[in-house]
Amino acid sequence: MIPSILGLVALAAAAQPADTGAGPRKALPERVPEPDRAPVTGEVPEAVLEVLRDDLVKRVGARRSAVKVVRAEEVVFSDGSLGCAQPGQMYTQATVPGYRVVLEHEGKEYDYRAARSGFFVLCERPRHAP
């Protein structure tokens, strides 16, 4: 005996649990909880970190041992400004693979942006973190 299509549809519908909406529902959180904010490190080549440390040492007259890496991550910047556009300057509108490195000296953080090509800038007024 071959079951009819209507019979199969009826069997499939009966096998599915009905959602009547009468059961208890979990309340949605007011906002999404923030993930743990552990420092990101290890994504930037040591040679790049050395160049940036050297620059900060020269800028502020720091001892090399007093400069700490707070954050070092590989990023793709949305344009040639590396997320640190200066008024009146023009930048390539292509994405730029590079690095964001935050160094700390005597409680002050210094936000460096570097392209893989070797260009870097100390970003004193970052537009946003990539």
N, C-alpha and C positions, 0 to 999 in steps of 0.2 A: 504494500500500500504506500503511495506517494503522498506525503503531507502537502497540504495546500500552502500557498504563500501566506495567506491570511493566518493560517494556523501557526506558521513559523514566526510571524511578526508578533502574534499574541503571546507565544512562548517566550520570545526574547524580551518583550515588555514586562512580562511577569517576573522574569529573572532579575531585572534591575531593581535595586532598592528605590523606593519612592522618596523624594525629598519634599516633605510636607512643610518644612520650615518651622515645625513645632518644637524641634529639638533644641538643646542649649547651644549657643554659639559663643565662640571666644570673642572677646572685645579686641578690636584692632588697637595696636599701640598708637599713641599720639604722634610719635615720630619714630623714624628708624634709628635704632641705637648706633652710636659711632663705633667703628671697629677699634681694636687696640691700636694705639699710635706709637708703636715701637719705631725707633729710628731706622731708616732705610740706609743700609751701607752695603758695600761689596759689589756694587754694579758699575763702579767707575774704575778704569784702569789706574794703577798706582802712579804711572807716569803723569797722568792728568792731575791727580791729587797733589803731586809734588810741585808742579808748575803753579797751581793755585795757592798752595801753602807759601811758596817762595814769593808770590805777588803780595800776599797779605803781610808777610814778614817785612817786606820792603815798605809797604804803605804805612804800617803803624809802628814800625820799629820793634816788633815783637821778637821774643826768643822763639825759635822754631818749636821747641818742646812745649811752649805755652799755647800753641794753636791746636785746637781739637776739631775733629770732623764730627759734626752734629748730624748731617744728612748727606748722602751721596747716592744719587740715583740716575739711571739712564732714562731719558725722556725724548719725546719727539715734539719740538716746538712748532707752533702753528705758522710761524713765519721767521724771517731773518732777524727780527729784533730779539729773538730768544726770550720772549716774554718780558722784555725790558725796553720798550720803545721810548725814544727820546723825542721831544717835540721838534718839528721841523725836519726830521730825518726820514728818508725813504728806505724801505726794506724789501727784500725779495718776498714774494707772496707764496713761495713754495715751503713745504714742511722741511724742517732741519733736524736731523737726528743729533742728539748731543747728551749733555749731562747737566744736572742741577746739583750743586754742592754748597752746603751751608757749613761755614767754618765759624768757630767761636774763639774769641780771645778776650779775657778779662770780663766775661759776662755779656759781651756784645756779639751779636751774630752778623755774619757777612754772607750775603747771598750771591754766589757766583753762578753764572750760566756759561756753558762752553759748548761749542759745536765740535763734532768729531773731526772737523777739518783743522782744528787747532785754535780758532778764534775764541776768545773768552771775554767776558765783561763782568765787572762787579756791579750788580744790579742794586742801586740804592733806592729805587722806587719801583718794585716789581708790580707789573700789571696784575698778575695772578700767578699762582703756582701751576705749572703744566700738569 
